[in-house]
Amino acid sequence: MTDICCIGHITRDRIITQVPPMTTHCAGGSAYYMAWAIASLPSDILFHMITSVSQEVMPEVEKLRQAGIEVTAFESDTNVFFENKYGANMDNRTQRVLAKSAPFTLNQLKDVEARVYHLGTLLADDFAPEIVEYLASKGDVSIDVQGYLREVVGEEVKACEWADKLRLLKHTAILKVNEWECQTLTGMTDPYEAAQQIHDWGVREVIVTLGGGGSMILAEDRFYETPAYAPTKLVDATGCGDTYSAGYLYARARGMGYAESGQFAAAMCTLKLEHTGPFTHQIEDVYHVIRKNQ
């Protein structure tokens, strides 16, 4: 059986950074960043990516397949096109959506079998509530909440409420949020209190990333804290959260504990921050970052 099945759209991205001033065009999306991160690590877990793309982006699917990733690709008439514009501080980002893909359907996913289903949500309507409930009946559902808190008004990405949060969080085993998302979900400014609230709503493992403040995991009634590991240079934060999810789920699938998995994920993020594009390092590089910061 597949250990991790990641479901999400591959996007076309325009990334605009201020330091240094640069505009980059590339593929992206939560599932894309996770798949390349997994492809860079030892293949001792079974990973399956499910995506929906236009013919224009199908070459990216073929690259992933050539790298050894199992990919199921449904065809979509249109493809998600994101513009990510960063300020001098990489934690500050504005987004526009210039095109969208069709949402995933229950019929597309009904025959998928996995221990963990990671939903790489980009926009609030990517996955109907029934899909989450169905997948939770077959395995653990892991969600990066970012997409559920985004709606598109014209081309602008606006923050929105997650209308079905209480319905779906009780079916969510693992939830990753950043500090802003944590506060948006709960109305609480203290991330520890917010994480506890999310846990009380039914989430088994709550992961909160805190930017330069590191990250923490609430699991089995205990907090596990990981400091931020400073990159040698800060180039591009796009896909950093997805790289964290990849590292965490990979480590957990290999039997690592919560603290060790958090450290592994944080070290992968540090390496990802040093370049534009997906994680491309070796597992030895990840452990080097961890050892260097102990």
Buried (B, 14 or more C-beta within 10 A) or exposed (E): EBBBBBBBBBBBBBBBBEEEEEEBEBBBBBBBBBBBBBBBBEEEBBBBBBBBBBEEBBEBBEBBEEEEBBBBBBEBEEBBBBBBBBEEEBEEBEBBBEEBBBBBBEEBBEEBEBBBBBBBBBBBBBBBEEBBBBBBEBBBBBBBBBBBBBBBEEEEBEEBEBEBBEEBBEBBBBBBBBBEBBBBBBEBEEBBEBBBBBBEBBBEBBBBBBBEEBBBBBBEEEBBBBEBBEBEEBBBBBBBBBBBBBBBBBBBBBEBEBBBBBBBBBBBBBBBBEBBBBBEBEBEBBEBBBEEBE
